[in-house]
Amino acid sequence: MFRVWSLLIGYAFGNFLTAEFVSRRFSGKSSFDRGSGNPGMANIAAQDGAKSGALVLAGDLLKTFLPCLLCRMVLFPDGGATSAAYAGLGAILGHNFPVWHHFKGGKGVSCTCAALVSVSFGYGLLACAVGGIVVLVSRYLSIGAVLIPAAFLIPAFRFYGNEVGMLTVVMTLIMLQRHMPSLKNIPTGTEPKTTFLKKRNHRKPDEHP
């Protein structure tokens, strides 16, 4: 039963889209109507700069860490890492498919990172580092995003058991599904490389001169 509750608690937290809050707070516009339309850190950073992007990142990490730690340390400690994995998956599903926005949300990169770190601090950080390095080298966020949970598969199965391993498989498939359109564009050269690490212009990209 702790599995169901962990999943539901994570989903409830995940429904809070930090990007939507930050975008409306500082621009008065919905994150769904700006830039790529994705309610995530990369889009908001590209539109409003690094500080806004950092706020979105912090919020998305926090909304995932909280249910994971709550389930693992307080509510269902006997479940251990499995409790955290279910809560993390719930947060990812809540972020990607929020009930209040007709199940249309973000891509869950930050949430996935936080979920993996909640299961295993060391291996989670290592998986995030693998994805981050690939993004820095290739400048394709989609490739690095998919590699983050994929890099966690071996330690998940080896050190945390088949159940946590299968939950990681689900996280990988979700990430693959959310980034498939971008991945398909890379071979054709039509996928733009990420620019959110670059210095932002004084004029906001979604403002017309």
Contacts in CASP RR format, 6 or more apart in sequence:
PFRMAT RR
TARGET T0000
AUTHOR 0000-0000-0000
METHOD contacts of the structure
MODEL  1
MFRVWSLLIGYAFGNFLTAEFVSRRFSGKSSFDRGSGNPGMANIAAQDGA
KSGALVLAGDLLKTFLPCLLCRMVLFPDGGATSAAYAGLGAILGHNFPVW
HHFKGGKGVSCTCAALVSVSFGYGLLACAVGGIVVLVSRYLSIGAVLIPA
AFLIPAFRFYGNEVGMLTVVMTLIMLQRHMPSLKNIPTGTEPKTTFLKKR
NHRKPDEHP
2 71 0 8 1.000
2 75 0 8 1.000
2 76 0 8 1.000
2 78 0 8 1.000
2 79 0 8 1.000
2 83 0 8 1.000
2 86 0 8 1.000
3 82 0 8 1.000
3 83 0 8 1.000
3 86 0 8 1.000
5 71 0 8 1.000
5 75 0 8 1.000
5 76 0 8 1.000
6 67 0 8 1.000
6 71 0 8 1.000
6 75 0 8 1.000
6 76 0 8 1.000
6 83 0 8 1.000
6 84 0 8 1.000
6 86 0 8 1.000
6 87 0 8 1.000
6 88 0 8 1.000
6 90 0 8 1.000
7 86 0 8 1.000
7 87 0 8 1.000
7 89 0 8 1.000
7 90 0 8 1.000
7 93 0 8 1.000
8 90 0 8 1.000
9 67 0 8 1.000
9 70 0 8 1.000
9 71 0 8 1.000
9 75 0 8 1.000
9 87 0 8 1.000
9 90 0 8 1.000
10 64 0 8 1.000
10 67 0 8 1.000
10 68 0 8 1.000
10 71 0 8 1.000
10 87 0 8 1.000
10 88 0 8 1.000
10 89 0 8 1.000
10 90 0 8 1.000
10 91 0 8 1.000
10 94 0 8 1.000
11 90 0 8 1.000
11 91 0 8 1.000
11 93 0 8 1.000
11 94 0 8 1.000
12 67 0 8 1.000
12 94 0 8 1.000
13 63 0 8 1.000
13 64 0 8 1.000
13 66 0 8 1.000
13 67 0 8 1.000
13 91 0 8 1.000
13 94 0 8 1.000
14 63 0 8 1.000
14 64 0 8 1.000
14 67 0 8 1.000
14 90 0 8 1.000
14 91 0 8 1.000
14 92 0 8 1.000
14 93 0 8 1.000
14 94 0 8 1.000
14 95 0 8 1.000
14 98 0 8 1.000
14 111 0 8 1.000
15 94 0 8 1.000
15 95 0 8 1.000
15 98 0 8 1.000
15 99 0 8 1.000
15 100 0 8 1.000
16 63 0 8 1.000
17 31 0 8 1.000
17 39 0 8 1.000
17 40 0 8 1.000
17 95 0 8 1.000
17 98 0 8 1.000
17 101 0 8 1.000
17 105 0 8 1.000
17 106 0 8 1.000
18 39 0 8 1.000
18 40 0 8 1.000
18 55 0 8 1.000
18 56 0 8 1.000
18 58 0 8 1.000
18 59 0 8 1.000
18 60 0 8 1.000
18 63 0 8 1.000
19 31 0 8 1.000
19 38 0 8 1.000
19 39 0 8 1.000
19 40 0 8 1.000
19 41 0 8 1.000
19 43 0 8 1.000
19 44 0 8 1.000
19 56 0 8 1.000
19 60 0 8 1.000
19 106 0 8 1.000
20 30 0 8 1.000
20 31 0 8 1.000
20 32 0 8 1.000
20 39 0 8 1.000
22 31 0 8 1.000
22 44 0 8 1.000
22 48 0 8 1.000
22 52 0 8 1.000
22 53 0 8 1.000
22 55 0 8 1.000
22 56 0 8 1.000
23 29 0 8 1.000
23 30 0 8 1.000
23 31 0 8 1.000
23 34 0 8 1.000
23 39 0 8 1.000
23 44 0 8 1.000
23 47 0 8 1.000
23 48 0 8 1.000
23 52 0 8 1.000
24 30 0 8 1.000
24 31 0 8 1.000
26 48 0 8 1.000
26 52 0 8 1.000
27 34 0 8 1.000
27 47 0 8 1.000
27 48 0 8 1.000
27 204 0 8 1.000
29 206 0 8 1.000
31 37 0 8 1.000
31 38 0 8 1.000
31 39 0 8 1.000
31 40 0 8 1.000
31 43 0 8 1.000
31 44 0 8 1.000
32 39 0 8 1.000
32 101 0 8 1.000
32 104 0 8 1.000
34 43 0 8 1.000
34 44 0 8 1.000
34 47 0 8 1.000
34 206 0 8 1.000
35 43 0 8 1.000
35 46 0 8 1.000
35 47 0 8 1.000
35 205 0 8 1.000
35 206 0 8 1.000
36 42 0 8 1.000
36 43 0 8 1.000
36 46 0 8 1.000
37 43 0 8 1.000
38 105 0 8 1.000
38 106 0 8 1.000
38 107 0 8 1.000
39 105 0 8 1.000
39 106 0 8 1.000
40 56 0 8 1.000
40 60 0 8 1.000
40 106 0 8 1.000
40 107 0 8 1.000
40 108 0 8 1.000
40 109 0 8 1.000
40 110 0 8 1.000
41 53 0 8 1.000
41 54 0 8 1.000
41 56 0 8 1.000
41 57 0 8 1.000
41 60 0 8 1.000
41 109 0 8 1.000
41 110 0 8 1.000
41 196 0 8 1.000
42 109 0 8 1.000
42 141 0 8 1.000
42 194 0 8 1.000
42 196 0 8 1.000
43 196 0 8 1.000
44 52 0 8 1.000
44 53 0 8 1.000
44 56 0 8 1.000
45 52 0 8 1.000
45 53 0 8 1.000
45 54 0 8 1.000
45 56 0 8 1.000
45 196 0 8 1.000
46 195 0 8 1.000
46 196 0 8 1.000
46 200 0 8 1.000
46 205 0 8 1.000
47 204 0 8 1.000
47 205 0 8 1.000
47 206 0 8 1.000
48 200 0 8 1.000
48 204 0 8 1.000
49 196 0 8 1.000
49 200 0 8 1.000
50 196 0 8 1.000
50 200 0 8 1.000
53 196 0 8 1.000
56 110 0 8 1.000
57 110 0 8 1.000
60 95 0 8 1.000
60 108 0 8 1.000
60 110 0 8 1.000
60 111 0 8 1.000
60 114 0 8 1.000
61 110 0 8 1.000
61 111 0 8 1.000
61 113 0 8 1.000
61 114 0 8 1.000
63 91 0 8 1.000
63 95 0 8 1.000
63 111 0 8 1.000
64 88 0 8 1.000
64 91 0 8 1.000
64 92 0 8 1.000
64 110 0 8 1.000
64 111 0 8 1.000
64 114 0 8 1.000
64 115 0 8 1.000
64 118 0 8 1.000
65 114 0 8 1.000
65 117 0 8 1.000
65 118 0 8 1.000
67 87 0 8 1.000
67 88 0 8 1.000
67 90 0 8 1.000
67 91 0 8 1.000
68 83 0 8 1.000
68 84 0 8 1.000
68 87 0 8 1.000
68 88 0 8 1.000
68 91 0 8 1.000
68 114 0 8 1.000
68 115 0 8 1.000
68 118 0 8 1.000
68 119 0 8 1.000
69 84 0 8 1.000
69 118 0 8 1.000
70 87 0 8 1.000
71 83 0 8 1.000
71 84 0 8 1.000
71 86 0 8 1.000
71 87 0 8 1.000
72 79 0 8 1.000
72 80 0 8 1.000
72 81 0 8 1.000
72 83 0 8 1.000
72 84 0 8 1.000
72 87 0 8 1.000
72 118 0 8 1.000
75 83 0 8 1.000
76 83 0 8 1.000
77 83 0 8 1.000
81 119 0 8 1.000
81 120 0 8 1.000
81 160 0 8 1.000
81 164 0 8 1.000
82 160 0 8 1.000
82 163 0 8 1.000
82 164 0 8 1.000
82 167 0 8 1.000
84 115 0 8 1.000
84 118 0 8 1.000
84 119 0 8 1.000
85 115 0 8 1.000
85 118 0 8 1.000
85 119 0 8 1.000
85 160 0 8 1.000
85 163 0 8 1.000
85 164 0 8 1.000
85 165 0 8 1.000
85 167 0 8 1.000
85 168 0 8 1.000
86 167 0 8 1.000
87 115 0 8 1.000
87 118 0 8 1.000
88 111 0 8 1.000
88 114 0 8 1.000
88 115 0 8 1.000
88 118 0 8 1.000
89 115 0 8 1.000
89 167 0 8 1.000
89 170 0 8 1.000
89 171 0 8 1.000
91 111 0 8 1.000
91 114 0 8 1.000
91 115 0 8 1.000
92 108 0 8 1.000
92 111 0 8 1.000
92 112 0 8 1.000
92 115 0 8 1.000
92 171 0 8 1.000
92 174 0 8 1.000
93 174 0 8 1.000
95 105 0 8 1.000
95 106 0 8 1.000
95 108 0 8 1.000
95 111 0 8 1.000
96 105 0 8 1.000
96 106 0 8 1.000
96 107 0 8 1.000
96 108 0 8 1.000
96 174 0 8 1.000
96 178 0 8 1.000
97 103 0 8 1.000
97 104 0 8 1.000
97 105 0 8 1.000
98 104 0 8 1.000
98 105 0 8 1.000
106 178 0 8 1.000
107 145 0 8 1.000
107 175 0 8 1.000
107 178 0 8 1.000
107 179 0 8 1.000
108 174 0 8 1.000
108 175 0 8 1.000
108 178 0 8 1.000
109 141 0 8 1.000
109 145 0 8 1.000
109 148 0 8 1.000
109 175 0 8 1.000
112 145 0 8 1.000
112 148 0 8 1.000
112 149 0 8 1.000
112 171 0 8 1.000
112 175 0 8 1.000
113 124 0 8 1.000
113 127 0 8 1.000
113 128 0 8 1.000
113 148 0 8 1.000
115 171 0 8 1.000
116 123 0 8 1.000
116 124 0 8 1.000
116 127 0 8 1.000
116 128 0 8 1.000
116 148 0 8 1.000
116 149 0 8 1.000
116 152 0 8 1.000
116 168 0 8 1.000
116 171 0 8 1.000
117 124 0 8 1.000
117 125 0 8 1.000
117 128 0 8 1.000
119 152 0 8 1.000
119 156 0 8 1.000
119 160 0 8 1.000
119 164 0 8 1.000
120 152 0 8 1.000
120 155 0 8 1.000
120 156 0 8 1.000
120 159 0 8 1.000
120 160 0 8 1.000
123 152 0 8 1.000
123 155 0 8 1.000
123 156 0 8 1.000
123 159 0 8 1.000
124 152 0 8 1.000
124 155 0 8 1.000
126 151 0 8 1.000
127 148 0 8 1.000
127 149 0 8 1.000
127 151 0 8 1.000
127 152 0 8 1.000
128 148 0 8 1.000
130 144 0 8 1.000
130 147 0 8 1.000
130 148 0 8 1.000
130 151 0 8 1.000
131 144 0 8 1.000
131 145 0 8 1.000
131 147 0 8 1.000
131 148 0 8 1.000
131 151 0 8 1.000
132 144 0 8 1.000
132 148 0 8 1.000
134 140 0 8 1.000
134 143 0 8 1.000
134 144 0 8 1.000
134 147 0 8 1.000
135 141 0 8 1.000
135 143 0 8 1.000
135 144 0 8 1.000
135 145 0 8 1.000
135 194 0 8 1.000
138 144 0 8 1.000
138 193 0 8 1.000
139 193 0 8 1.000
139 194 0 8 1.000
140 182 0 8 1.000
140 186 0 8 1.000
140 191 0 8 1.000
140 193 0 8 1.000
140 194 0 8 1.000
141 182 0 8 1.000
141 194 0 8 1.000
142 179 0 8 1.000
142 182 0 8 1.000
142 183 0 8 1.000
142 186 0 8 1.000
142 191 0 8 1.000
143 183 0 8 1.000
143 186 0 8 1.000
145 175 0 8 1.000
145 178 0 8 1.000
145 179 0 8 1.000
146 172 0 8 1.000
146 175 0 8 1.000
146 176 0 8 1.000
146 179 0 8 1.000
146 183 0 8 1.000
148 175 0 8 1.000
149 168 0 8 1.000
149 171 0 8 1.000
149 172 0 8 1.000
149 175 0 8 1.000
150 172 0 8 1.000
152 168 0 8 1.000
153 165 0 8 1.000
153 168 0 8 1.000
153 169 0 8 1.000
153 172 0 8 1.000
156 164 0 8 1.000
156 165 0 8 1.000
156 167 0 8 1.000
156 168 0 8 1.000
157 164 0 8 1.000
157 165 0 8 1.000
157 168 0 8 1.000
176 183 0 8 1.000
182 191 0 8 1.000
183 191 0 8 1.000
185 191 0 8 1.000
203 209 0 8 1.000
END
